[in-house]
């Protein structure tokens, strides 16, 4: 009995030192996997519906799929997305669910500036992506607000991932996974900066391959959502298994 109480106390103490609430692993995991799934479904289906001209993953922005209304020229290429509402819904759902997962899982109070900024940036992601959905790149008056939303989502999201990697030990994340997050955040941020340089360099006409470069900034965030979701589900399964073993051991000792 004394041994079991000691083990439980040690486990609670270890969990209390983490920057996250492991009791909410499953809820956060389902939220993140749903967020990524909704985004990819919305992108894939809305891109398939774009026929005249055919949508190009290499040369068109992801946001082009969310511009409603009749065909319009934007920086040298034609935008015509019949299912714009679906892509916009994917943006909103993804952003809101990521922010919800951050609020469920992370507990940065009193844990320093880096932990506080990690959660702020992920909540900012949840604000930025819906902003990009509601305020499109066209008409022109919306573009600055759309750009702000995209910056909160892609730059802020990738910096948030980078901080997640740097905080790996305090989050209870294995070292190799922390290094993966650092790599994903760094790559995503580098692609985002490359897109900004190219757009500013030739703002009248978008350069060839700009869509692929933008996806280099966006997809690391989506990949992280999937990796974190799967990892949290795996950890929840391990914790349940350990809890069952500990309960069985306690029953044996008590008997």
N, C-alpha and C positions, 0 to 999 in steps of 0.2 A: 504493500500500500504506500509506504514511504517512498519507495523507488518510483512508483507511478506518479505521485504528486510532484516529485522532483523533476521528472521528465517533462510533465506538463508545464511546470513553472519555467523551465529552461526554454521550451518551445515558444511560450508566450513572450518571454523576454526577447528572444531572437526576432520574432515577428514584430514586436514593438519598435525595434531599431530600424526597420525597413521604411523606405519612403513610399510604400504602397500598402494597401489593405488586401491581404491575400484571401480574405473571406469573400471578396467580391470578384475573384478571378473569373469565375464562369460567366457572370453577368457582363463583365467588361469584354471577355473574349467573344461572346455571341454578338455584342454590339459592334466590335471592330470587324468581325468577319462579315456581318450584315452590311456594314458600311462599304467595305471593299467590293463585295458581291454586287451591291446595287450600282456602284459606279461603273464596273466593267459591263454589266448588263445594259445600262443606259448608254454607255459609249458605243458598244458593239451594235446594238439595235438601231440607234439613231444614225450611226455611220452607214449601216446597210441600207437605210431608207433614202440616203442622199444619192440621187442618180444623175442629175444634170447640173454640172459635171459630176463625175464620180468623186466621192470624198477620198482624200489622200492622207493617210496617216503620216506620211513623210513630209508633206508640204503644207498641210492645213493645221491650224491650232485646234486643240481640244475644244476650246470655247466657241469655235466657229459652229459647232454642232448645236449650240444653245441659242443662236440668234434667230428669233422668230420672224415671220412676215415674208414678204416677197423677196426674190433674189436681189442682192445688193453687192456692189463692189467694195471690197475692203483691202486697202494697200496692195492693189494689183491683182487680186484674185476674187473670184465670184463665190459668194456665200449663199447657199440655199439649203436649209435644213428643215425638211418636212416634219420631223419629230423633235423640234427644238425643246418642247415642253418636257420631254423624257430626259434629255441630257441635263436640263436645268434641275429637274427633280432629283437626278442622281447627285448633282453637286450639293443640293440642300441636304439631302439625307446623309451623304457621306460626311459633310462638315459637321452637322449637328451630332451625329452619332460618335464621331471622334471626340468632340468636346464632352459629350456625356460620359464616354469611357474614361477620359482624363479625370473628370470630377468623381467618378465612381472609385477609381483605382488609386490615384495619387493623393498623398497627404504631406504636402511640403511645409506645413506650418512649423516654424522654428528650426527648419532644416537647412537654412542658408539661401543665398541669392540664386545659386544655380538651380536648385530644386524649385524655387518659386518661379523662376523664368521658364523652366521646362513646362510647367503646367500653364502658365500664361500664354506661351506660344502655341500650345495645343488648343487652348480655348480660342486664341486668335485665329487659328486655322478654321475653327468652327464658325467664326464670324466671317472670315474672308471668302470661303467657298460659296456660301449662300449669297454674299454680296456680288460675287462674280456671276452668279446665276440670275439675279434679279436686275443687275445693271450690266447690260451687254456691251460688247466692243463697238457696236453700231446701233443707233446713231452716234455721231461724234461727241455729243455732250456727255454721254455715258462713259466714254472710254477712260477718262482719268479715274473714275470710281471703280470701273472694272479692273483697271491696272492695280489699284490699291488692294482690291480683294484678292487678285491673283498673287500679289506680293505677300500678303498675309498667309495665303495658303501654301505657296510653293517655297518662298524664302523662309517664312516663319516655320512652316512644317518641317523643312529639312534641318533647320537649326535646332528645332525641338528634338528631332531624331538624333542629331549629333550630341546634344546634351544628355539624352537618354543613354547613349553609349558611354559618355564620360561619367555618368552616375551609376553605371552598371552594378558596381559592388554594393552600393547603398540601396539599390532596387532589388537586390537578390538575384541579379541576372548573371549567368555564367560569363566568364571573361571572353570566350570566343564570340558569344552573341553580342556582348558590348562592343567588341571590335568591329563586328559586322554592321552594327548600327552607326558607328562612327564613319565607316566606309560609305554606307548608303547615304547618310546625311551630307557628307563631303561631296560625293559625286552629284547628288541632286542639287546642291547649292551651286556647284561649279557650272552645271548645265543651265541653271536659272540665270546666272550672271552672263554666260555666253549668249543666251537669247537676248538679254537686255542690250548687250554691246552691239549685236547684229541689227536689232530693231532700230537703235539710235543711229547707227552708222548709215543705214539706208531706210529711212522711215517711210518713204513714198511707196516702195515696193518691197514686200517681204522676200528674203533670200530663199533659194532652194534648200530644202531640208530643215526648215524652221520648225515644222511639226514634230519631226523626230527629235530635235534638240529639246523642244518643250517637254516631250514625253520623258526625256532623260531627267528632267526636273520633277515631273509629276509622279512617275511610276515608282521611284524609291519610297515615296510616302505610302503608296498603295501596297507595295511589297512589305513595308514595315507593319502595316495594319494586319496583313495576313500572318506574318511571322509571329507578331506579338499575340494575336488571337490563338493561333495553334499552340504556341508555347504556354499560354495561360491555361488552356484546356488540359495540356499534358501535365502541367504542374498540379492542377486541381485533382486530376486522377491519382497522381502520386500521393498527394496529401490525404485524400480519402482512404487510399490503401494503407498508408501509415497509421491513420487514425483507427482503422479497423484492427490492424495488428496490435496497436497499443491497448485497445479496448479488450481484445482477447487475452493479452498478456496480463492486464490488470485483473480480469476475471479469474484467470488461473491462479494468480498470487493470492487473491481474496479467498479462493476456495481452499 
